[in-house]
Amino acid sequence: MARFVPDAAEQARLPVAILGGFLGSGKTTLLNALLRHPAMADTAVAINEFGEVPIDQHLVEADSGTGPDRTVTMANGCLCCDLSGDLEGAVMRIFSRREAGTLPRFARLIVEPSGLADPSPIAQALLRNPILSRVLRLDAILVTADAVLGRGQLARHPEARAQASLADRLLLTKTDLAEPAEEAALREALSGLNPLAPLTRCRRGEADPAALFPARFLGLPGAPPPVVEWLAGLPAPAPHRHHAHSQGIASLSLVSDAPPPWEGFEAWFRRVRIEGGERLLRAKGLIGVPGRPGPVVVQAVQHVLHPPVALPSWPADDRRSRLVLITDGIPHAPLRAGWDALFQPA
């Protein structure tokens, strides 16, 4: 039997969210609104361009150093750090300073990359780094989309399409400036790129953190893992349910009443990730394991797997094993056949 990360150990890790979005999509305005919200106190924000975030009016203390990872502290307890150089090393330095007491002991971290950055390498860095993966957990990938210019950006820029396709939640910005028809067209385009990501409107940059982030990211007591929240927000899964889109991106839901043998599932899922590579955009699921009282949470960003997390019990009455894959140009028939084969007698 494979070793799982206990849910209690997973909760002890520092939660991380990636806030991405194309150039000019309102990401900085949204970030400033979040930093002013009381629920986001004790949050660290690691940003790609320190000068892009106008936070001077909130400063109460600034690092005297001139080296990498300059840090400022806001009145509400938030931190803002300027990342320089290698992301993995920069995040590790911020965390190390937190542990050493040279930075306040922030409760969560938001990583805000540049407007041209693909979120997948950042997410993979957090998942595969042997040190970071022991102390951090990736809870959400949020991506902003400009309701006025977003449709054209998606059409012209592969970076914008990559950002949207990887998101757990898509945030529509500048909706107060967009014509209803233009916003509707953007929603259709985003749904084609990421059919299962919820769309949230952020009017004039205002946003309730509870509507954007998973409850566990905000530290709410008894909150389920983000994957559980995400699955609960989907339409009721049915066997072999999938959605196809003209861009080649599609979702596939695989469901079974019986739990698969874990060793068989693990081997099959490894092959899916290796063979799918970058074309397997995301994978999330709750997988029952024979002999265990609760399911195992699995999730992957492309071929990189988050350590499986064992829940102490099922979070709801629905105890079916279910796995959702978001793919780009991968035939679904072999995936369905491989899943079904897990439940056939040896």
Protein Blocks (a to p, Z undefined) as FASTA:
>chain_A
ZZdddfklmmmpccddddeddehilmmmmmmmmmmpmklgoiacddfblmlpccklmpcb
dcfbfbehiacddfkopacdddehjfklmmmmmmmmmmnopaccdfbdcddddfkbcfkl
mmmmmmmmmklmmmgccfbdcddddfklmmmmmmmmmklmmmmmmpmbdcdehklmpcfk
lmmmmmmmmmmmmmmbccdddeehiacfklmmcfklnopghiacfklmmmmmpccddehi
acddfkopacdddddfbdcdfklmmmmmmmmmmmnmmmlmbacdddddehiabdcdddde
hjbccdddddfbdfbfblcdcdddddehiafklmmmmmmmmmgcZZ
